[in-house]
Amino acid sequence: MLELQNILYVVTEGSVLRLEQDAVRVEADGELRARFPLGNLAGIVAVGRVSLTSSLLGRCAADGRSVVWLDYRGRFMARVEGRTRGNVLLRRAQHLALSDTDRTWRLARQIVAGKIQNSRQVLLRGARDATDVAESSLLAERADHLGQAIEHLASVEDLETVRGVEGEAARNYFSAFPMLVRVDREAFAPDGRSRRPPRDRMNALLSFLYALLRSECASGLEGVGLDPQVGYLHALRPGRPSLALDLMEELRPVVADRLALTLVNRRQLTRDQFEELPGGAVYLTDEGRRTVITAYQRRKEDQVRHRLLRRNLPLGLVPHVQARVLARHLRGDVEEYLPFVGR
């Protein structure tokens, strides 16, 4: 039975994490700031200039507890894991599926279909909540376009076309995103999707949330014994967790995009919690990162309906459940991979 365990996020610059018996001791400026039992932690995410002692790293590796470093902008830097887990036959099946052209595009098509369906739900929700009639109509129209993209996917039978449909759907979706922002649009309405670096506040927020979600997806895949580097929709590249990025695609709208809009529209996050660096890059401040991480942890506790399991479960468990669904497909237990589709 899966249990939703906590992830310890440390964002205070200069923090030092030490092993103290069966707990993590968090120090800053030479003083004790917090103490967390290791048994309650599934992983540790260090943001910015945060260090861990070798004894704590060794204990986490021995326990199978992941440690992830993000820079202060939320970009992935490194990940520490213990011994390789899982059945070697599952990993062999994962690699063999990549060599099978038909299996690759079919799996990628399912992932993209899940992403587009979840993106469509975000637009439909926005259309229902919009107070402006014209914007409500436009959002509903864009949602219809995404519905048509899903129908088109059913007839696609090669990987490059699947990627093309995904790219066009993403452009359609993000072109409508400004209409989902209901407060302080001058500060938060994005101009499309920008990365490396993000050029506006909403893109900075989304990039940070995507980094957190990517870490969760990698943990879910490693937990069932899959290799996060070997993906199907995303091309293989040294150092790139392609399968974690694949799994993240269907979950972005449900987990990250909806949370970003909630934080902005409820004024839980303000324009002052961002900073613009020379060259036009925009990032969250320390205070902003704390606000987002707190909200992210709470969002993971929300109950969602899983159509395959036919029961409710915490949203934070969905990456782990989907990793198991993917493993079953790769082993040949189920014919098709079923992506997670929210409501």
The 8 nearest C-alpha neighbors of each residue, nearest first, counted from 0:
[[1, 2, 3, 320, 316, 319, 312, 323],
 [2, 0, 3, 316, 319, 320, 4, 312],
 [3, 1, 4, 0, 316, 313, 315, 5],
 [2, 4, 316, 315, 5, 1, 313, 300],
 [5, 3, 41, 40, 2, 39, 6, 42],
 [4, 6, 40, 41, 39, 7, 3, 42],
 [5, 7, 42, 41, 43, 40, 8, 4],
 [6, 8, 43, 44, 5, 42, 9, 40],
 [9, 7, 44, 45, 43, 6, 10, 46],
 [8, 10, 45, 46, 11, 44, 7, 49],
 [9, 11, 46, 12, 8, 45, 47, 285],
 [12, 10, 14, 9, 13, 49, 285, 27],
 [11, 13, 48, 14, 49, 10, 47, 27],
 [14, 12, 49, 48, 27, 11, 15, 28],
 [13, 15, 27, 49, 26, 12, 11, 50],
 [14, 16, 50, 26, 51, 25, 49, 27],
 [17, 15, 25, 51, 24, 50, 26, 52],
 [18, 16, 24, 52, 23, 55, 51, 19],
 [17, 19, 55, 23, 22, 24, 20, 54],
 [18, 20, 22, 23, 21, 24, 17, 55],
 [19, 21, 22, 18, 23, 36, 37, 24],
 [22, 20, 37, 19, 36, 18, 23, 38],
 [21, 23, 36, 37, 19, 35, 20, 18],
 [24, 22, 18, 35, 34, 17, 19, 36],
 [23, 25, 34, 17, 16, 19, 18, 33],
 [26, 24, 16, 33, 32, 15, 31, 34],
 [27, 25, 31, 15, 30, 32, 14, 29],
 [26, 28, 14, 29, 30, 13, 15, 32],
 [29, 27, 30, 26, 13, 14, 31, 15],
 [28, 30, 27, 26, 31, 15, 14, 32],
 [29, 31, 26, 27, 28, 32, 25, 33],
 [30, 32, 26, 33, 25, 27, 29, 24],
 [33, 31, 26, 25, 30, 27, 34, 24],
 [34, 32, 25, 31, 24, 35, 26, 23],
 [33, 35, 24, 23, 25, 22, 36, 32],
 [34, 36, 23, 22, 37, 33, 24, 39],
 [37, 35, 22, 38, 39, 21, 23, 34],
 [38, 36, 22, 40, 39, 21, 35, 23],
 [37, 39, 36, 40, 21, 22, 41, 35],
 [40, 38, 37, 36, 4, 5, 41, 35],
 [41, 39, 5, 37, 42, 38, 6, 4],
 [42, 40, 4, 6, 64, 5, 39, 65],
 [43, 41, 65, 6, 64, 40, 66, 7],
 [42, 44, 7, 66, 6, 8, 67, 65],
 [45, 43, 67, 8, 68, 66, 7, 9],
 [44, 46, 68, 9, 49, 8, 67, 69],
 [47, 45, 69, 10, 70, 71, 68, 9],
 [46, 48, 71, 70, 49, 69, 12, 10],
 [49, 47, 12, 13, 46, 50, 14, 70],
 [48, 50, 14, 13, 47, 45, 15, 12],
 [49, 51, 15, 16, 14, 48, 52, 13],
 [52, 50, 16, 15, 17, 55, 53, 56],
 [51, 53, 55, 54, 17, 56, 16, 50],
 [52, 54, 56, 55, 57, 51, 17, 58],
 [55, 53, 57, 52, 56, 58, 18, 17],
 [54, 56, 18, 58, 52, 57, 53, 17],
 [57, 55, 53, 59, 58, 54, 60, 52],
 [58, 56, 54, 60, 55, 59, 53, 61],
 [57, 59, 61, 55, 60, 56, 62, 54],
 [60, 58, 64, 62, 56, 61, 57, 63],
 [59, 61, 81, 57, 63, 58, 62, 80],
 [60, 62, 58, 59, 63, 81, 57, 64],
 [63, 61, 59, 64, 60, 58, 81, 57],
 [64, 62, 60, 81, 61, 59, 65, 80],
 [65, 63, 59, 42, 62, 41, 60, 66],
 [64, 66, 42, 80, 79, 63, 43, 67],
 [65, 67, 43, 79, 78, 42, 44, 64],
 [68, 66, 78, 44, 77, 45, 43, 79],
 [67, 69, 45, 77, 76, 44, 46, 78],
 [70, 68, 75, 46, 76, 74, 73, 45],
 [69, 71, 47, 72, 73, 74, 46, 76],
 [70, 72, 47, 73, 46, 69, 74, 48],
 [73, 71, 70, 74, 282, 283, 207, 69],
 [72, 74, 207, 69, 70, 71, 210, 75],
 [75, 73, 69, 70, 72, 210, 76, 207],
 [76, 74, 69, 77, 68, 210, 73, 70],
 [75, 77, 69, 68, 74, 70, 78, 67],
 [78, 76, 68, 67, 75, 79, 69, 66],
 [77, 79, 67, 66, 68, 80, 65, 76],
 [80, 78, 66, 65, 67, 77, 81, 60],
 [81, 79, 65, 60, 78, 63, 82, 66],
 [80, 82, 60, 63, 61, 83, 79, 59],
 [83, 81, 84, 80, 60, 63, 61, 62],
 [84, 82, 81, 85, 224, 80, 221, 63],
 [85, 83, 224, 82, 221, 86, 222, 223],
 [224, 84, 86, 223, 87, 83, 225, 89],
 [85, 87, 88, 89, 224, 90, 84, 223],
 [86, 88, 90, 89, 91, 85, 224, 84],
 [87, 89, 91, 86, 90, 92, 330, 93],
 [90, 88, 92, 86, 91, 87, 93, 330],
 [91, 89, 93, 87, 92, 88, 225, 94],
 [90, 92, 88, 94, 93, 89, 95, 87],
 [93, 91, 95, 89, 90, 94, 329, 96],
 [92, 94, 90, 96, 91, 95, 329, 89],
 [95, 93, 91, 97, 96, 92, 90, 98],
 [94, 96, 92, 98, 97, 93, 91, 99],
 [97, 95, 99, 93, 98, 94, 102, 92],
 [98, 96, 94, 95, 99, 103, 231, 93],
 [99, 97, 95, 96, 100, 94, 103, 102],
 [98, 100, 96, 102, 97, 101, 103, 95],
 [101, 99, 103, 102, 98, 104, 97, 96],
 [100, 102, 103, 104, 99, 105, 157, 156],
 [103, 101, 105, 99, 100, 104, 96, 106],
 [102, 104, 100, 106, 101, 105, 231, 97],
 [105, 103, 158, 107, 106, 157, 101, 102],
 [106, 104, 108, 102, 107, 103, 101, 109],
 [105, 107, 109, 103, 108, 104, 102, 110],
 [108, 106, 232, 104, 110, 109, 105, 231],
 [109, 107, 105, 111, 106, 110, 104, 161],
 [108, 110, 112, 106, 107, 111, 113, 105],
 [109, 111, 107, 113, 108, 112, 338, 249],
 [110, 112, 114, 108, 113, 109, 115, 165],
 [111, 113, 109, 115, 114, 110, 149, 108],
 [114, 112, 249, 116, 110, 338, 111, 115],
 [115, 113, 249, 111, 117, 112, 116, 248],
 [114, 116, 118, 112, 117, 113, 119, 111],
 [117, 115, 119, 113, 118, 114, 112, 120],
 [116, 118, 120, 114, 119, 115, 252, 340],
 [119, 117, 115, 121, 120, 252, 116, 114],
 [118, 120, 116, 142, 122, 117, 121, 115],
 [119, 121, 123, 117, 118, 122, 124, 116],
 [122, 120, 118, 124, 119, 123, 125, 117],
 [123, 121, 125, 119, 124, 120, 142, 138],
 [124, 122, 126, 120, 125, 121, 139, 119],
 [123, 125, 127, 121, 122, 126, 120, 128],
 [124, 126, 122, 128, 123, 127, 179, 129],
 [125, 127, 135, 123, 129, 138, 124, 128],
 [128, 126, 124, 125, 129, 123, 135, 130],
 [127, 129, 125, 126, 124, 130, 135, 123],
 [130, 128, 126, 135, 131, 127, 125, 134],
 [129, 131, 132, 128, 135, 134, 127, 126],
 [130, 132, 134, 129, 133, 135, 136, 128],
 [133, 131, 135, 134, 136, 130, 129, 137],
 [132, 134, 136, 135, 131, 137, 138, 130],
 [135, 133, 137, 136, 131, 132, 138, 178],
 [136, 134, 126, 132, 138, 129, 133, 137],
 [135, 137, 139, 133, 134, 138, 140, 132],
 [138, 136, 140, 134, 139, 135, 141, 133],
 [137, 139, 141, 135, 126, 140, 136, 122],
 [138, 140, 142, 136, 137, 141, 126, 123],
 [141, 139, 137, 143, 138, 142, 136, 144],
 [140, 142, 144, 138, 143, 139, 137, 145],
 [141, 143, 139, 119, 145, 140, 144, 122],
 [144, 142, 146, 140, 141, 145, 139, 147],
 [145, 143, 141, 147, 146, 142, 148, 140],
 [146, 144, 148, 142, 147, 143, 119, 168],
 [147, 145, 143, 149, 144, 148, 142, 150],
 [146, 148, 150, 144, 145, 149, 151, 143],
 [147, 149, 145, 151, 146, 150, 152, 144],
 [150, 148, 152, 146, 147, 151, 112, 145],
 [151, 149, 147, 148, 152, 153, 146, 154],
 [150, 152, 148, 153, 149, 154, 147, 155],
 [153, 151, 155, 149, 154, 150, 148, 108],
 [152, 154, 151, 150, 155, 149, 108, 156],
 [153, 155, 152, 151, 156, 150, 149, 157],
 [156, 154, 152, 153, 157, 161, 160, 151],
 [155, 157, 154, 104, 158, 105, 160, 161],
 [158, 156, 104, 160, 159, 155, 161, 101],
 [159, 157, 104, 161, 160, 162, 156, 107],
 [158, 160, 162, 161, 157, 163, 104, 164],
 [159, 161, 163, 162, 158, 157, 164, 155],
 [162, 160, 158, 164, 163, 159, 108, 165],
 [163, 161, 165, 159, 160, 164, 166, 158],
 [162, 164, 160, 166, 161, 165, 159, 167],
 [163, 165, 161, 167, 162, 166, 168, 160],
 [166, 164, 162, 168, 163, 167, 169, 111],
 [167, 165, 163, 169, 168, 164, 162, 170],
 [166, 168, 170, 164, 169, 165, 171, 163],
 [167, 169, 171, 165, 166, 170, 172, 164],
 [170, 168, 172, 166, 171, 167, 173, 165],
 [171, 169, 167, 173, 172, 168, 174, 166],
 [172, 170, 168, 174, 169, 173, 167, 175],
 [171, 173, 169, 175, 170, 174, 168, 176],
 [174, 172, 176, 175, 170, 191, 171, 169],
 [173, 175, 171, 172, 176, 191, 170, 177],
 [176, 174, 173, 172, 177, 178, 138, 171],
 [175, 177, 173, 179, 178, 174, 172, 189],
 [178, 176, 188, 179, 180, 175, 189, 174],
 [177, 179, 176, 180, 175, 134, 181, 138],
 [180, 178, 176, 177, 125, 181, 260, 175],
 [179, 181, 178, 177, 182, 188, 184, 264],
 [180, 182, 264, 179, 184, 183, 178, 129],
 [183, 181, 264, 184, 180, 263, 266, 187],
 [184, 182, 185, 186, 187, 181, 180, 188],
 [185, 183, 188, 187, 186, 182, 180, 181],
 [184, 186, 183, 187, 188, 182, 189, 270],
 [185, 187, 184, 183, 270, 188, 200, 199],
 [186, 188, 184, 201, 200, 185, 189, 183],
 [187, 189, 177, 184, 180, 185, 186, 201],
 [190, 188, 191, 201, 177, 187, 199, 202],
 [189, 191, 192, 188, 177, 174, 199, 193],
 [190, 192, 173, 189, 174, 193, 170, 176],
 [193, 191, 202, 173, 190, 194, 189, 197],
 [192, 194, 197, 198, 202, 191, 196, 195],
 [195, 193, 197, 196, 192, 202, 206, 198],
 [196, 194, 197, 193, 280, 198, 74, 206],
 [195, 197, 194, 280, 198, 193, 281, 203],
 [198, 196, 194, 193, 203, 202, 280, 195],
 [199, 197, 280, 281, 193, 279, 196, 202],
 [198, 200, 202, 281, 201, 197, 203, 189],
 [199, 201, 203, 202, 187, 281, 204, 273],
 [202, 200, 204, 187, 203, 189, 199, 205],
 [201, 203, 205, 204, 197, 200, 199, 206],
 [204, 202, 200, 197, 206, 282, 201, 205],
 [203, 205, 201, 207, 202, 206, 200, 208],
 [204, 206, 202, 208, 207, 203, 209, 201],
 [207, 205, 209, 203, 208, 204, 202, 210],
 [206, 208, 73, 210, 204, 205, 209, 203],
 [209, 207, 205, 211, 210, 206, 255, 212],
 [208, 210, 212, 206, 211, 207, 213, 205],
 [211, 209, 213, 207, 208, 212, 73, 206],
 [210, 212, 208, 214, 209, 213, 207, 215],
 [213, 211, 209, 215, 214, 210, 208, 216],
 [214, 212, 216, 210, 215, 211, 209, 243],
 [213, 215, 217, 211, 212, 216, 218, 210],
 [216, 214, 212, 218, 213, 217, 219, 211],
 [217, 215, 219, 213, 243, 318, 218, 214],
 [216, 218, 243, 214, 220, 219, 215, 227],
 [219, 217, 215, 221, 216, 220, 222, 214],
 [218, 220, 319, 216, 222, 217, 221, 318],
 [221, 219, 225, 322, 217, 222, 218, 223],
 [220, 222, 224, 218, 225, 223, 219, 217],
 [221, 223, 219, 220, 224, 218, 84, 319],
 [222, 224, 221, 220, 225, 85, 323, 219],
 [85, 225, 223, 221, 84, 222, 86, 220],
 [226, 224, 220, 221, 90, 223, 227, 89],
 [225, 227, 228, 229, 221, 224, 90, 220],
 [228, 226, 242, 240, 243, 229, 217, 220],
 [229, 227, 240, 241, 226, 242, 239, 230],
 [230, 228, 242, 227, 241, 226, 235, 231],
 [242, 231, 229, 241, 233, 228, 232, 245],
 [230, 232, 233, 103, 107, 97, 234, 242],
 [231, 233, 107, 245, 230, 234, 162, 158],
 [234, 232, 241, 231, 230, 245, 235, 244],
 [233, 235, 236, 232, 241, 231, 230, 229],
 [236, 234, 241, 233, 229, 230, 237, 239],
 [235, 237, 239, 238, 234, 241, 228, 240],
 [238, 236, 239, 235, 228, 240, 241, 234],
 [239, 237, 236, 240, 228, 235, 241, 77],
 [238, 240, 236, 241, 237, 228, 235, 227],
 [241, 239, 228, 227, 243, 242, 244, 238],
 [240, 242, 230, 228, 244, 233, 243, 239],
 [230, 241, 243, 227, 245, 244, 229, 240],
 [244, 242, 217, 246, 227, 216, 240, 245],
 [243, 245, 247, 241, 242, 246, 240, 248],
 [246, 244, 242, 243, 247, 248, 232, 241],
 [247, 245, 243, 244, 248, 242, 249, 216],
 [246, 248, 244, 250, 245, 249, 251, 243],
 [249, 247, 250, 245, 251, 246, 114, 244],
 [248, 114, 250, 113, 247, 251, 110, 246],
 [251, 249, 247, 253, 248, 252, 254, 114],
 [250, 252, 255, 254, 248, 253, 249, 247],
 [251, 253, 256, 118, 250, 254, 117, 255],
 [254, 252, 250, 251, 257, 255, 117, 256],
 [253, 255, 251, 252, 250, 256, 257, 258],
 [256, 254, 251, 258, 208, 257, 252, 259],
 [257, 255, 252, 259, 258, 251, 254, 260],
 [256, 258, 260, 259, 255, 253, 261, 252],
 [257, 259, 261, 255, 260, 256, 262, 254],
 [260, 258, 256, 262, 257, 261, 255, 263],
 [259, 261, 257, 263, 258, 262, 264, 256],
 [262, 260, 258, 264, 259, 263, 265, 257],
 [263, 261, 267, 259, 268, 260, 265, 264],
 [262, 264, 266, 260, 268, 261, 265, 267],
 [263, 265, 261, 266, 182, 181, 260, 262],
 [264, 266, 267, 263, 262, 261, 268, 182],
 [267, 265, 263, 268, 264, 262, 269, 182],
 [268, 266, 262, 265, 263, 269, 264, 290],
 [267, 269, 266, 263, 262, 272, 287, 270],
 [270, 268, 271, 272, 266, 267, 263, 273],
 [269, 271, 272, 273, 186, 268, 200, 187],
 [270, 272, 269, 273, 274, 268, 284, 287],
 [273, 271, 287, 284, 270, 269, 283, 286],
 [274, 272, 283, 284, 271, 282, 270, 200],
 [273, 275, 282, 281, 283, 284, 276, 272],
 [276, 274, 281, 280, 279, 282, 277, 273],
 [275, 277, 280, 279, 278, 281, 274, 282],
 [278, 276, 279, 275, 280, 281, 274, 198],
 [277, 279, 280, 276, 275, 281, 198, 196],
 [278, 280, 277, 276, 198, 275, 281, 199],
 [281, 279, 198, 276, 196, 275, 197, 278],
 [282, 280, 275, 198, 199, 274, 197, 203],
 [283, 281, 203, 274, 273, 72, 284, 275],
 [282, 284, 273, 287, 288, 272, 274, 285],
 [283, 285, 287, 273, 286, 272, 274, 288],
 [286, 284, 288, 287, 289, 283, 10, 11],
 [287, 285, 289, 284, 288, 290, 272, 283],
 [286, 288, 272, 284, 290, 283, 285, 289],
 [289, 287, 291, 285, 290, 286, 283, 292],
 [288, 290, 286, 292, 287, 291, 293, 285],
 [289, 291, 287, 293, 288, 292, 286, 294],
 [290, 292, 288, 294, 293, 289, 295, 287],
 [293, 291, 295, 289, 294, 290, 288, 296],
 [294, 292, 296, 290, 295, 291, 289, 297],
 [293, 295, 297, 291, 292, 296, 298, 290],
 [296, 294, 292, 298, 297, 293, 291, 299],
 [295, 297, 299, 293, 298, 294, 292, 300],
 [298, 296, 294, 300, 299, 295, 293, 301],
 [297, 299, 295, 300, 301, 296, 294, 314],
 [300, 298, 315, 314, 296, 297, 301, 313],
 [299, 301, 313, 298, 297, 314, 315, 302],
 [302, 300, 313, 298, 299, 314, 303, 297],
 [301, 303, 313, 312, 311, 314, 300, 304],
 [304, 302, 311, 312, 314, 313, 305, 301],
 [303, 305, 311, 310, 306, 312, 309, 302],
 [306, 304, 308, 309, 307, 310, 311, 303],
 [305, 307, 309, 308, 304, 310, 339, 340],
 [308, 306, 309, 305, 337, 310, 339, 304],
 [307, 309, 305, 310, 306, 311, 304, 312],
 [310, 308, 306, 307, 305, 304, 311, 312],
 [309, 311, 308, 304, 305, 312, 306, 307],
 [310, 312, 304, 303, 302, 305, 313, 309],
 [311, 313, 302, 303, 314, 304, 310, 316],
 [314, 312, 302, 300, 315, 301, 316, 303],
 [313, 315, 299, 316, 317, 301, 303, 302],
 [316, 314, 299, 313, 317, 300, 3, 318],
 [317, 315, 319, 314, 313, 318, 3, 320],
 [316, 318, 320, 319, 314, 315, 321, 313],
 [319, 317, 321, 216, 320, 219, 316, 322],
 [320, 318, 219, 322, 316, 317, 321, 323],
 [321, 319, 317, 323, 322, 318, 316, 324],
 [322, 320, 324, 318, 323, 319, 317, 325],
 [321, 323, 325, 319, 220, 320, 324, 219],
 [324, 322, 326, 320, 321, 325, 327, 223],
 [323, 325, 321, 327, 326, 322, 320, 328],
 [326, 324, 322, 328, 323, 327, 336, 321],
 [325, 327, 323, 329, 328, 324, 330, 322],
 [328, 326, 332, 330, 324, 325, 329, 333],
 [327, 329, 333, 331, 325, 326, 330, 332],
 [328, 330, 326, 331, 327, 92, 93, 325],
 [331, 329, 327, 328, 332, 326, 92, 89],
 [330, 332, 328, 329, 333, 327, 334, 326],
 [333, 331, 327, 328, 330, 334, 329, 326],
 [334, 332, 328, 331, 335, 327, 336, 330],
 [333, 335, 328, 331, 332, 336, 329, 327],
 [336, 334, 333, 337, 328, 106, 109, 105],
 [335, 337, 328, 325, 338, 106, 109, 324],
 [338, 336, 335, 339, 109, 324, 307, 325],
 [339, 337, 113, 110, 340, 336, 109, 249],
 [338, 340, 113, 341, 337, 249, 321, 305],
 [341, 339, 117, 113, 338, 342, 116, 249],
 [342, 340, 117, 253, 339, 304, 303, 120],
 [341, 120, 340, 117, 304, 303, 253, 121]]
